């Protein structure tokens, strides 16, 4: 996987605990969007890696409202890797610290075997996001619904 350029974008309206949003520049989508997207310009399958069921449900609801066509929730690193191999995600959201394993480690394993996939980390510990490639977005918890929805819509692969 090549190095992705990135920049920090200030949030228009201040969001407590967020500060700014990282956004990838020129992210090149790969086979994931071609193989997993429908031909009617809908968004693709999303993998949500989150061990708190209430937060996972909230994120899933937001992403469905934003246009995700299907969502799988995984609570552990091992479950996330298995879920990604079962259904190739077009986008991943992930917490950093999981009860079993870590989100960044799961993401690195998934991307290492399946190729580049856009990633949004939603975490209460952004400083602990290691390893997190510069092209990955990091949003703080508590998650701002609008920031997550807007980031998802910018990053989610569309059928073309």
C-alpha positions as CSV (number, residue, x, y, z in Angstrom):
1,X,0.0,0.0,0.0
2,X,1.4,3.4,-1.0
3,X,1.6,6.4,1.2
4,X,-1.5,8.5,1.2
5,X,-1.4,12.3,1.5
6,X,-3.5,13.9,4.2
7,X,-4.4,17.2,5.7
8,X,-6.2,18.5,8.8
9,X,-9.5,20.3,8.2
10,X,-10.8,22.6,11.0
11,X,-14.3,21.8,12.0
12,X,-16.7,24.6,10.9
13,X,-18.6,24.5,14.2
14,X,-16.6,23.7,17.3
15,X,-17.3,20.2,18.5
16,X,-16.4,19.4,22.1
17,X,-13.4,17.0,22.2
18,X,-13.0,16.8,18.4
19,X,-10.9,19.8,17.4
20,X,-10.3,18.9,13.7
21,X,-11.0,16.1,11.3
22,X,-8.3,14.3,9.3
23,X,-9.3,13.7,5.7
24,X,-7.5,11.7,3.0
25,X,-6.5,13.6,-0.2
26,X,-6.9,11.7,-3.4
27,X,-7.7,8.3,-1.9
28,X,-7.8,5.8,-4.8
29,X,-10.5,3.2,-4.4
30,X,-9.7,-0.2,-5.6
31,X,-11.4,-3.5,-6.4
32,X,-13.4,-3.3,-3.2
33,X,-15.8,-0.8,-4.6
34,X,-16.0,-2.6,-8.0
35,X,-16.7,-6.0,-6.4
36,X,-19.0,-5.0,-3.5
37,X,-21.0,-2.0,-4.8
38,X,-24.3,-2.2,-6.6
39,X,-24.6,-0.6,-10.0
40,X,-27.1,2.0,-8.8
41,X,-24.8,4.5,-7.2
42,X,-25.5,3.3,-3.6
43,X,-22.9,3.1,-1.0
44,X,-21.2,-0.2,-0.2
45,X,-21.0,-2.6,2.8
46,X,-19.5,-1.1,6.0
47,X,-17.6,-3.0,8.8
48,X,-18.1,-1.4,12.2
49,X,-15.4,-2.5,14.7
50,X,-16.7,-1.5,18.2
51,X,-17.0,-3.4,21.4
52,X,-19.6,-1.2,23.1
53,X,-22.9,-2.4,21.6
54,X,-24.7,0.9,22.3
55,X,-22.1,2.9,20.4
56,X,-22.0,0.2,17.6
57,X,-25.8,0.5,17.2
58,X,-25.6,4.3,17.1
59,X,-22.8,4.3,14.5
60,X,-24.7,1.7,12.5
61,X,-27.9,3.8,12.6
62,X,-26.0,6.9,11.4
63,X,-24.3,5.1,8.6
64,X,-27.6,3.5,7.4
65,X,-29.2,6.9,7.5
66,X,-26.3,8.2,5.4
67,X,-26.7,5.5,2.8
68,X,-24.8,2.4,3.8
69,X,-26.5,-0.6,2.1
70,X,-25.3,-3.2,4.6
71,X,-23.4,-3.2,7.9
72,X,-21.5,-5.9,9.9
73,X,-20.6,-5.2,13.5
74,X,-17.5,-6.9,15.1
75,X,-16.6,-6.5,18.8
76,X,-13.1,-8.0,18.7
77,X,-10.0,-7.9,16.5
78,X,-10.4,-11.5,15.5
79,X,-14.1,-11.1,14.7
80,X,-13.4,-8.0,12.6
81,X,-10.8,-9.8,10.5
82,X,-13.1,-12.8,9.9
83,X,-16.0,-10.4,9.0
84,X,-14.0,-8.5,6.5
85,X,-12.9,-11.7,4.8
86,X,-16.5,-13.0,4.8
87,X,-17.9,-9.8,3.2
88,X,-15.4,-7.3,1.7
89,X,-16.2,-3.9,3.2
90,X,-16.2,-0.7,1.1
91,X,-15.5,1.3,4.3
92,X,-14.4,0.5,7.9
93,X,-15.2,2.4,11.1
94,X,-13.2,1.3,14.1
95,X,-12.7,2.0,17.8
96,X,-9.0,2.0,18.8
97,X,-9.2,0.1,22.1
98,X,-11.2,-3.1,22.1
99,X,-11.9,-5.6,24.9
100,X,-10.0,-8.2,22.9
101,X,-7.3,-6.9,20.5
102,X,-7.1,-3.4,18.9
103,X,-8.9,-1.7,16.1
104,X,-5.7,-0.4,14.4
105,X,-4.2,-3.9,14.4
106,X,-7.4,-5.4,12.9
107,X,-7.5,-2.7,10.3
108,X,-3.8,-3.2,9.3
109,X,-4.4,-6.9,9.0
110,X,-7.5,-6.4,6.9
111,X,-5.9,-3.9,4.6
112,X,-2.7,-6.0,4.4
113,X,-4.7,-8.9,3.0
114,X,-7.6,-7.3,1.1
115,X,-6.0,-4.0,-0.1
116,X,-6.8,-0.4,0.5
117,X,-10.1,0.4,2.2
118,X,-11.1,3.8,3.6
119,X,-11.1,3.9,7.4
120,X,-12.7,6.2,10.0
121,X,-11.5,5.7,13.6
122,X,-14.1,6.7,16.2
123,X,-12.3,6.7,19.5
124,X,-12.1,8.3,23.0
125,X,-8.3,7.8,22.8
126,X,-7.1,9.3,19.5
127,X,-3.5,9.5,20.8
128,X,-3.5,5.7,21.1
129,X,-4.3,5.1,17.5
130,X,-1.1,3.1,16.6
131,X,-0.6,2.2,13.9
132,X,-2.8,4.6,12.1
133,X,-1.8,5.6,8.5
134,X,-2.1,9.3,7.7
135,X,-4.9,8.7,5.2
136,X,-7.2,7.4,7.9
137,X,-9.7,9.8,9.6
138,X,-9.8,10.0,13.4
139,X,-13.0,11.3,15.1
140,X,-13.3,11.7,18.8
141,X,-15.9,10.3,21.2
142,X,-18.4,11.2,22.0
143,X,-19.0,11.0,18.3
144,X,-20.6,14.1,16.6
145,X,-23.3,12.7,14.4
146,X,-22.9,15.3,11.7
147,X,-19.1,15.0,11.6
148,X,-19.4,11.2,11.2
149,X,-22.1,11.4,8.6
150,X,-20.2,14.0,6.5
151,X,-17.0,12.1,6.8
152,X,-18.7,8.9,5.8
153,X,-20.3,10.5,2.7
154,X,-16.9,11.9,1.6
155,X,-15.0,8.6,2.0
156,X,-17.5,5.9,1.1
157,X,-16.9,4.4,-2.3
158,X,-19.7,4.9,-4.8
159,X,-20.5,2.6,-7.7
160,X,-19.2,4.0,-10.9
